[in-house]
């Protein structure tokens, strides 16, 4: 299996979750989360700006994950179901 590099991960079809919320002052902002990377969130004043700019933060997040040797769940990859019998007596 070939090494998967930053470019490989940047070009995957990530599952984006878009939403809107209010900041501490009650002003609306828009966010993008990535289902496969639970720690990822990018915020902007408009959804257009969020869509336009989230990939810069995604690149930084992936760079850190690769540097740390973290396992990166890819889109469409099934998450392993816990072995409930060994967890629950």
C-alpha positions in Angstrom: 0.0 0.0 0.0 1.4 3.4 -1.0 1.9 6.1 1.6 -1.1 8.5 1.7 0.2 12.0 1.8 -1.4 15.4 2.5 -2.6 15.9 -1.1 -4.3 12.5 -1.0 -6.3 13.5 2.1 -7.0 17.0 0.9 -8.7 15.6 -2.2 -11.1 13.2 -0.5 -14.8 13.9 -0.6 -15.2 14.8 3.1 -18.7 14.7 4.7 -19.3 18.4 5.5 -21.8 19.4 8.2 -22.9 23.0 7.8 -24.7 25.0 10.4 -25.5 28.4 11.9 -25.3 29.5 15.5 -24.9 32.7 17.6 -21.7 34.0 19.1 -21.5 35.3 22.7 -22.8 38.7 21.6 -25.8 37.2 19.8 -24.5 37.6 16.3 -25.0 34.8 13.8 -22.1 32.9 12.4 -21.8 29.9 10.1 -19.7 26.8 10.7 -18.5 23.8 8.8 -17.7 20.5 10.6 -16.2 17.4 9.0 -18.0 14.2 10.1 -14.8 12.1 9.8 -12.7 14.5 11.8 -14.7 15.2 15.0 -12.2 17.8 16.3 -12.6 19.9 13.1 -14.7 23.0 12.9 -14.3 26.2 10.9 -16.4 29.4 11.5 -17.1 32.5 9.4 -19.6 35.3 9.2 -21.2 33.9 6.1 -21.7 30.3 4.8 -20.0 31.4 1.5 -16.9 32.5 3.4 -16.9 29.3 5.4 -17.1 27.2 2.2 -14.5 29.3 0.6 -11.9 29.1 3.4 -12.4 25.9 5.5 -9.8 24.0 3.4 -7.0 26.1 4.7 -7.8 24.9 8.3 -8.4 21.4 7.0 -4.9 21.4 5.5 -3.4 22.5 8.9 -5.4 19.9 10.8 -4.4 17.1 8.4 -0.7 18.2 8.6 -0.7 17.9 12.4 -2.6 14.5 12.3 -0.1 13.1 9.8 2.9 14.5 11.7 1.5 12.9 14.9 0.9 9.6 13.2 -2.9 9.8 14.0 -5.2 7.5 12.2 -7.4 9.4 9.7 -10.8 8.0 9.1 -11.6 8.4 5.4 -15.1 9.3 4.0 -17.2 6.1 3.5 -15.0 4.1 5.8 -17.0 2.2 8.3 -16.2 3.0 11.9 -15.5 -0.2 13.9 -18.3 -1.2 16.2 -17.1 -1.7 19.7 -17.0 -5.3 21.0 -19.9 -4.8 23.4 -19.6 -8.3 24.9 -16.1 -7.6 26.1 -17.0 -4.0 27.3 -20.2 -4.9 29.2 -20.2 -7.9 31.5 
